[in-house]
Every structure is written in structure tokens, then in C-alpha cells.
Amino acid sequence: MSDNFRARVEAVVAQIPPGRVMTYGQLAALCGNARAARIVGGIAHFGDPDLPWQRVVNKRGGLAAGYPGGRAAHAAHLQAEGIAVSADYYVNVTELLWNPS
């Protein structure tokens, strides 16, 4: 993927409001490549650590094992924003999904 795709992904992630989430696939589609969810995951893993990557989850609301500190740290960061996380590390993606205008 191009640096332009990375820049678009990071620009959208920067806008996700506290208490809301987006999925890797949703980000990929919004940024011009609906089939690039795994690439978005790579961008999240190696991207700008100052962005709110904790607000990005899989399509079922699952938290990322590759998140710095693992799923427990991912859960803690989301819970700090008031997001409920299940004992098996899922959020209610239907209720919390953010769609930028």
C-alpha cells in the first residue's frame, strides 16, 4: 500500500471520538481499498503511537492481540474511555460503531 493510503487511514483514526470505535475493514473501505483490512491492522500496529488506535477493533468487535500490551491493555484503554469490554475481549460494535460524515 502507498504512503497515501497510510496517511488517509491515520487521518480517519485521528477523528474517531472517545467512546466510539471503527473496524479495520470500515477504515480500509473509507480510505479507498475495502479489501485492505489486514493492511490497516499493520498500519495500526506500526503506526503513529499518538493516535487513538485503541478505538479500532475487528468486524465483530474483538480486541487486538497485537495491541501493545495485548488484549488486556487494549481493553483497559477502551474502558478508560467508558467503553464496556466483555470478559472475552469484545465490545458491542453495533452500538459503538462510528461513521464519519
HELIX and SHEET records of a PDB file:
HELIX    1   1 ASP A    3  VAL A   13  1                                  11    
HELIX    2   2 TYR A   24  LEU A   30  1                                   7    
HELIX    3   3 ALA A   37  PHE A   46  1                                  10    
HELIX    4   4 TRP A   53  ARG A   55  5                                   3    
HELIX    5   5 GLY A   70  ALA A   80  1                                  11    
HELIX    6   6 VAL A   93  LEU A   96  1                                   4    
SHEET    1   A 2 MET A  22  THR A  23  0                                        
SHEET    2   A 2 VAL A  56  VAL A  57  1                                        
END                                                                             
